[in-house]
Amino acid sequence: MSKARPYWAAISWLLLITSLCTAQTIRDPTLRVTEIVGGLNAPTAMGFIGTDDILVLQKNDGQVRRVINGVLQPTPVLDVAVDQTSERGLLGIAVHPAFPSPPWVYLYYTESGTGADTTGAPEPLGNRLYRFRWDGNALVEPALLLNLPGTPGPNHDGGVLTFGPDGKLYAAIGDLNHRGQLQNVATGPGADDTSVILRLNDDGSTPSDNPFVALGGNLAKYYAYGLRNSFGLAFDPLTQTLWQTENGPSTYDEINLIAPGFNSGWVQIMGPAVRAPQGLDDLVQLPGSHYADPRFSWLETVAPTAIAFLNSTQLGPQYQHDMFVGDINSGNLYHFKPTPGRDSLHFDTPALAADLVADPEDDLQEIVFGTGFEGITDLKVSPDGRLYILSFQGKIFAVSHEATLQGTITDALSGDVLEGVRVTAWHLAPEPITRIPTSTDVSGAYAFSRLSPGRYWVFFSRSGYKLGVRHGDLPPGQTTIVNVQLPPR
């Protein structure tokens, strides 16, 4: 009995760098962009409740949509009444770090005062933080944890939520166009829950170790203040320190390292203090507070949004624990390499390293990692370690270092497609050795997605046919097509 030639060179390789839409580009050719789902309506944030199970917020209609295995489910798991004016709406989500026990999901939204979605009139009840219980199919049993201001606004509502490694919930709200002491205006009103990052226990109560807890009142809830507006909070998985993106007015967007008691400087300072004519003297420094310059700034604003640390090797070990940031203006994905001490950012480009500011004449090729995402609103690392990107245009993408193998199997004599052929891919190197099975469908097609790059043997078997064997390397970030003809016995 003769055997099929045991190497892929006999049928040749067809190597394709694939992306569902060529508009999305990653500068590293070993990485691939895959569209996970489309059809969302102005999505703002997402949270994973399983490996391929995502809750996605829609800003303007107050719906929480569910995506399972890349399929947008037809019925929302929750529909809340929001005011959608300007930056108001359904804005932030956090899943409890011990989910599903407890089964808590937290939402931040601008709550309508009418029980229906509104656009500015009447005034909303406020920006509110609720805790919901996930019952397996829907978000139920809302519990109001925070009632924050919503006026005058209607912009600078913040809304980003995240849990820290300390088990505390962090929430950011912008200035809502207030001008008080929290905006570093000494003669203005006192603490009014604007321009702050709040730090809470998972039941909404105030932790006893907050930096301003001894000052009492609203101040006790705050972790940082002096923010103009923020759509990004993330903790470094190695140092457990908090990083934040902050939106400037016409100049100076920022990336900040947030220590307890941080004063970000707004309205007196955006960007490095050395570039602010008024300096530090006009800041309102609460007892225990401190100011620090941004770790990076864009002079020309890009409106940075989400920030995420890649706590996996799914994009390759060279990116593990690095920082990624998205923007809403151009839909760029940025990549930043922390310094060895992880308290600042490393740049090879001299102009960026010199002042930590992206000036108009500076070369940004070092930090622009991906383009064409049409307004990034959220970044998340999935439970399987891939980087997910949420686009305000209604799509979710995933970036991965994975390989794809696919093809069609036919009868070597008749040319007919063969259904039910068992296809088994053996991943031999690098270790560990794994075996992944599938079979052909009615069109004779098979496909392996999300494979680890490396050396493979692949076996094709069906009753009445000779065994087919192929072997070779699957390159990262590419789709390899292997069509096989099986000779009858």
N, C-alpha and C positions, 0 to 999 in steps of 0.2 A: 504494500500500500504506500503510495507516494504521499508526501505531506506538502502543504503550502510552504513557500520559502519563508523562513523564520526571520525576516527583517523587513522593515518598512520601506527601505530603499527600493525594493522591487516595485512598489506601487507609487513611490515618490511622496513627498510631503507637500501639503499646501498650507502655508503659514499665513494667518490673517490676524492682524491686530483689530479686534472687533469692539465696536461700540454701537449701541442701537441708534444713536444719533451722532453724526460726525462733528456736531457743534461742540460736544463735550470732549476736551482734550486734556490729557495728563502728560506733562513733560517727560516723565520717566517712561521709556518705551517698554519696560518690563511690566508695567501695570496696565490694567484694563478697567474701563468704566462700563457698568451694566445698568440699564434702566430697570429698576425693580417694579415700578408701578407709575401710572399716570392717572389723570382724571380727577385730581384733588382741586379744591377751590380755595385759592389764596391760603395755603398752609403756612403755619408759623412755627410749629414745634412738633417734635415726635418723641415717643418713649417706648422702649421695648418691654413687653411683658412675656416674651419668649424669643427663641432664636430667630424665628421667621414670623413673629407676631408683633405688630407695631400699632400703637395708637397715635393718630395724627390729628392735630388741631387745625380747624379751619377758622380763620380770623373773623370773617364777616358774617357768617351764618350761625356761629356758635356750636357747630357740630364737631363731635369727636368721631373720627372715622377709624375703622380697623382694617389693616392690611395683613392677610394671612397667606404666607407662601407666595407673595407677589400679587395677590388678588385683592382688589379693593372690594370690601364687603358692601352689599347694597344698602344696608340699614345702619345708620349711625348708632353707636353705643351710648351716646348722650347728645342731647340738644339743649343748650342753655340760651337764655335770652341775653344778648349782648348789645351794647352800643358800638357801632362799627366805625364811627367818625375818625378820620385821620389814622392815628396809630392805636386807637382803641380797638377792643375786640377780645377774642379768645387767644391768649398770648403765651401762656407758659404751662409746662407739664413736668412733673417729677414723679417717678415711680419709687416707692419705698425700697430702700436697699435690701431689705429682707423679704421682699415680695416673692411668692404669694402669701407668706405668713409673717406679718399681716398683709392682707390684700388691699393695701391703700394706694390710691393714686391722687395726686395733688394737682389742682388746676388754678391758674391765675387768669382772671378775665374782668373786663369792664362790664359790670352788670347793668342791664337796662332797668329803668324804673317802671316799665309798663308790663313786664312779663312777655314781651315780644321784642324782636330785634328792632333797634331804632338807629337813627342817624342824627344824633345831636340834640333832639328835642323829644320829650323833656330831658333835663339833665340826668345822667346816669346815677345810680345809687352810689357808685364808687368803683375803684379797682379792688377786687376781692379775691382772697385766697380761700379755696374750699378743699376739704379732704373728702374723697369718695371711696366707697368700697367696690371692688371689682368682684362681681358674682359669677364670673365665667362667661357672661354674655353682654353685660352692660355695667355702666357706672351708676351706682345707687347710693342712697343714704347720704346726701350731702351734709357736711358739717362745716359751718363758717368758722375759719380760724383767724382771719384778719380782714378788717374793713379799712381800706386805705383810701386816700383821696382820689378823686377822678377829675377834679376841676381845678383851675380853669382849663388846662390842657388845650385842645384835645390830644396834643402830641406829648412825647416824652413820658409815656406810661410804663416803660420798662416791661416787666413781666417774666423775665427769665428766672427759672427755678433750678436748683440742683441740691442734691444731698452731698455732704462732705464725708470724709472718712471717719469723722467723729460722730456720725449718725445724726447730725443736725441738718435742718433744712435752711437753705440760703435763698433769699428772694431779693431781686433788685427792682427798684422803682426810680424813675427819672424825676426831673424837677417839676414837671407839669406847669412850667413857666412861673413857678413861685420864685420869690427873691427874699429869702430869709437867712437865718443863721446857718442852716444846713447847706445853703448855697454860698456861704462865706460872706454874707452881708451882715455886718455886726449890728447894724441898726434895724434889721428886719425882724420878723416874727421868730419865735423859738421853734423847737422841734415839732414839726408837723407831718412827719412820715413821708417826706419827699426827699429825693436825691440821696437815697440810702441803700445799703445792703443790709437786710434784716437777717438775723440768725435766731432760729426757733427750734424748740423741741418738736418731735414729730406729732405732738398733739396741739401745737400752736402756742404752748406756754414759753416763757422766757428762760433760757439757760442761766444758771447762777454764775457762770464764768464768762459771760459776755463782757467786752472791754469797757462798756459804759454802764454796767449794771448798778454800780454804786451811786450813779447820778439819778437813778430812778426815772419814773414817768416813761414817756416814749423813748427817751435815750437808752433805756435799759435794753431795748430790743435790737439796737443797731450794732453792726459789725464794722461798718465804714460809712462815710458820708462825703458830701462834696461832689457827687456824680451829676453829670448833665443828663445822660441817658445810657442805658446798657442793654444789650441783647445777648451777652455772652458771659458765662461763669463756668469755670472748670478747675478741678483740683489736679495738681501734679501727682501722679500715682507714686512717685518715688519720694518726694519731699512732703507731700500732703499739704502743700501751700496752695492758696487760692489765686487764680489769675482771672483777669476780666478784660473785656473789650469795652471801650467807651466812645461814644459818638460826639464829635465836636460840632460847632456851628459851621462856619464857612472854612475854617482851618482846624487842623490838628485833631484827627482821630487817634486813639491811644490803645495800647496794650499795657495793662498795669499788673503788678504783683501786689496783692492785697494782704497786708498783715493786719492783725486785730487793731482797731482804732485808726485805720487809714483815713486820711483826708485827701481826696483826689484833687481839690483845688478850685473847682468850678464855683463861682463864675469868674474868679480872679485870674486863674491860670488854666490854660489848655496847652498841651505840649510841654517841653522842658521849661523849667523856671527861668533859665538863662535867657530864653527868648521872650519872656513876659516882662513888659516894661515896669509893671508895678511890683514885681518880685513877690516875696513871701510875707511881707509885713502886713498885708491886708487880710490874710487868712484868719478865719475864726477857729482858733485851736482850743477844742474842748479838753478838759483834763484827761490825760492819757492818750491824746491823739498825736498823729504825726503826718507830715507830708513827705512824699517821695515822688521823684520824676517818673514818667512813664518808662517802661523798658523798651518801648518802640512807639514811634508816632508816624503818621502820614500827614505831611503838611497840607496837601490837597486831599480833601476828604473822600473816602471810599465807602463810608458807612459800614464798618465791620459789624458782624453779627455774632454768630456762634463761634465758640472756641472749644477745642477738644484735644486731649492727649491720647495718642495711639498706644494703649497699653497692651499691644499684641505684636506679633511678627508677621501679620497677614500681608503687609506691604513689603516685607523683607526686613531682616534684622537691622538694616541701616536706618530704618524709620521708627524703630521701637522707642516709645516714650517721648517722641517728638511732638511738637505743638502744631496744630492745624487751625486756621481761621478762615471764615468765609466772609464775603461782603455782599451787600444787597445792590449796590450801584452797578457794578460791572459783572457780577456773578463769578468773581475770581475765587479760587481756593489758594490760600497762602500756606507755606510751610516754614516753620522756624525751628532751628536747632538750639536747644538750651546750652549754656556754658556748662563745664564740668560741675560747678557748684550749684547749677540750676536756679540761680537767683537773678540771672540776666540771660540775654540771647546772643548767640554767636553769629557773626557775619564775616564772610570772606571778602565781600565787596568793600573796598576802603571807604567809600563815601557813606555807606550805612554804618560801618563800624565806628567811624569817627565821631558821629553825633547822635546815632540811633534814631535818625529822622529820615524818612523818605521824602526828599526834596524833589521838585519837578524835574531837575536835570539828572537825578540819580538813576542808575541802572537797577531795575527791580527784578531782573531775571532770576536772581538767586532765591527770591522768596515767592514768586508767582509759580505755583505748583500745578494749577489746573485752571482752565478757562471754559467759558461757554455755558455756565450753569444757570444763567438767566435770573440771578437774584437768589443768593443762598440765605435761607432763614435759620437752618439748624444743621448741626453736625453731631453725629453720635457714633460711637464704636459699638457694633452689635455684639451680642453674646458670643458669636463665633469669630470675632476679632476683625471684621471688615469695617471700613470707614463708610458710613452712610451720609449722603448729602440730600437735604431737603431743599427743593427749589420753589420759590414763591409762584412760579408758573404752573405748579400743580404736579410735580414729579418727584420721585425719590430715586436717587442713583446710589450705587455701591462701587467703591474703588477697592480692588483687590490685586494680589500678586499671584492669582490662581491661573491654572491652565484649563483649557477645555478640549475635549476630544469628542469628535462626532463623525458620523458617516452613514453609509447605506450598504446593506449586504444583499447581494443578488446571487441567483443560481448561475454557475459558471457556464452552463451549456445553453439554457433557455433565456437567460437575462432577466427572468422574473424576480421581483423583489421577494425576500424571504422574511416572513413574520415569525416571531417567537424564537429567533436565534439567541442563544444565551451568550452574552458578552461579559467577560470578566477581566478587569484591569488589575494587574498586580503592580503595586508601587514598590520598587526594590531599593532605590537610593534617591536621596539620602534616607537613612532609616528614620522611623520604624517602618518595617514592611507591612503593607496593608493590602487588602483585597476588596475590590468594589465591584459588585455585580449589577447588571441590568440586562435588558433584552430588547430586541427590535419590535417596533410597532407594526401596524398594518401596512405602512408604506415602506417597510424594511429599514427604517431609520433607527439609530441608537444615538445616545448623547450622554456624555459625562461632563458635568459642570463642577466648578469649584474644586478641581483637583489640585493637589500640591504639585508644584513643578518637580521634575526629576525624571529618573529612568523607570520605564514601564515595560512589562510584558503584557500583551493582551491576547486573550484566547476567544475564539469564535466557534461555538459548537451547536449542532442541531442533529437530531436523529435522521439518519439517511444521508448525511453529508460528512466529508472528511474534515478533520479538525483544521481550523485556520489559526495561525500564530503570527503575531507581529511584535516587534520590539523596537524601542527607540526612546529618545528624550522628548518630553513635553516642556517647551520653553514657557517661562512665566509670562502672563499677560497676553497670551496668544491662543487662538483657536486652531487646532490641527484637525484636518479632515482626512480620514482614512476610510476609503471605500474598498470593500472586500468582495471577491467572488469566491463562493464555496463550490467546489466540485462535488457532484454526487458520488456516493460510494459505488 
